[in-house]
Amino acid sequence: MEPNALKFFKTALETPSASGYEHPVQQLVRDYTAEFADQIDTDVHGNVIAVKNPGAPLRVMLAGHCDQIGLIVQHIDDDGFLYIQPIGGWDPMMLIGQRMSVWTAAGPILGVIGKKPIHLLTEEDRKKVPKIKELWLDIGAADKEEAEKIVRIGDCVTVELMYNETRNNRAVSPAMDDKAGMWVVIEALRRADKKKLNCSLYAVSTVQEEVGLRGARTSSFGIDPHVGVAVDVTHATDCPTIEKKEEGDVKLGKGPVIYRGPNMNHKVVQRLIQAADDNKIPYQLAAEGRATGTDANAIQINRSGVAAGLVSVPNRYMHSPVEMISLEDIDKAADLLARFAEGLDADAEFTPI
């Protein structure tokens, strides 16, 4: 992986982008793609759309969502404690004891989510699973008046953002879901050789996926692609407690995952597999028997229908502060999509007949 590409990935992971509050990371995307895209647009929804070879009749869309799950300030009590609502799907147990950032107009404010100490818990308390509405965020304010001087209702909150690498070329950070996928589609656009492209190649950093696949719906309507491939994360099953019989056999470091099932066009899937085989790119197969909870869902049913595909990055501990992926997997995924796009003929046909 080239140093600048890795730097872009790290910086994106350390930049806040709760659903509906993606503008800081989208500025990074615009700055990075300015070096190689022929055209860059931002729509009114906030999706950033970078294009190579615009104007070609065949339109191919690669989509990775840049938003992450977060929280939003709902109430400030008389003692200056903040109460929050979730943005996206949280397990409340993941939040207890975490260092948090409240993203105010003046910049990030450190806070912590506390809990009654174990010494003071009754036997009944110890059996309870907390709800998010029962958690509070402590920013160290003396009272409501002080808290309201720096925090406003509606400010977004994330866990403290960070990036760390572990053994075997693995990386840990919040928001691997789905800045890993966003990085893949942007990097695939950079790596695609314009001289080999017979299509207009769109790489879209979509917004608000975590609250209903919203950015993929609006951006695909605007682009009206013939082919659309979403890149998201999927559950790695090579760790304790995950059942392979239910979730498939998906390992970190064994390559991107190509999905099969009714949400995916069979000809797109076959071309992805062929591109991997022809270029000796390792990959894994997975199946999903219904519409996926990814941008591929929204893309497939855009307008009169799109030939959709889904490529996923194996991810351990999804929707937690310690999501883990393999840097090798995202690197290979970017190569796969670049080669897939280069291999499409201008008259490629995807109607399932």
Secondary structure as GFF3:
##gff-version 3
##sequence-region A 1 353
A	DSSP	alpha_helix	3	13	.	.	.	ID=ss1
A	DSSP	alpha_helix	23	33	.	.	.	ID=ss2
A	DSSP	beta_strand	39	42	.	.	.	ID=ss3
A	DSSP	beta_strand	48	52	.	.	.	ID=ss4
A	DSSP	beta_strand	59	65	.	.	.	ID=ss5
A	DSSP	beta_strand	70	76	.	.	.	ID=ss6
A	DSSP	beta_strand	82	87	.	.	.	ID=ss7
A	DSSP	three_ten_helix	92	94	.	.	.	ID=ss8
A	DSSP	beta_strand	99	104	.	.	.	ID=ss9
A	DSSP	beta_strand	107	113	.	.	.	ID=ss10
A	DSSP	three_ten_helix	118	120	.	.	.	ID=ss11
A	DSSP	three_ten_helix	125	127	.	.	.	ID=ss12
A	DSSP	three_ten_helix	132	134	.	.	.	ID=ss13
A	DSSP	beta_strand	137	138	.	.	.	ID=ss14
A	DSSP	alpha_helix	144	150	.	.	.	ID=ss15
A	DSSP	beta_strand	156	159	.	.	.	ID=ss16
A	DSSP	beta_strand	164	166	.	.	.	ID=ss17
A	DSSP	three_ten_helix	167	169	.	.	.	ID=ss18
A	DSSP	beta_strand	170	173	.	.	.	ID=ss19
A	DSSP	alpha_helix	176	191	.	.	.	ID=ss20
A	DSSP	three_ten_helix	194	196	.	.	.	ID=ss21
A	DSSP	beta_strand	200	206	.	.	.	ID=ss22
A	DSSP	three_ten_helix	209	211	.	.	.	ID=ss23
A	DSSP	alpha_helix	214	223	.	.	.	ID=ss24
A	DSSP	beta_strand	227	235	.	.	.	ID=ss25
A	DSSP	alpha_helix	244	247	.	.	.	ID=ss26
A	DSSP	beta_strand	257	260	.	.	.	ID=ss27
A	DSSP	alpha_helix	266	278	.	.	.	ID=ss28
A	DSSP	beta_strand	284	287	.	.	.	ID=ss29
A	DSSP	alpha_helix	295	300	.	.	.	ID=ss30
A	DSSP	beta_strand	307	315	.	.	.	ID=ss31
A	DSSP	beta_strand	323	326	.	.	.	ID=ss32
A	DSSP	alpha_helix	327	342	.	.	.	ID=ss33
###
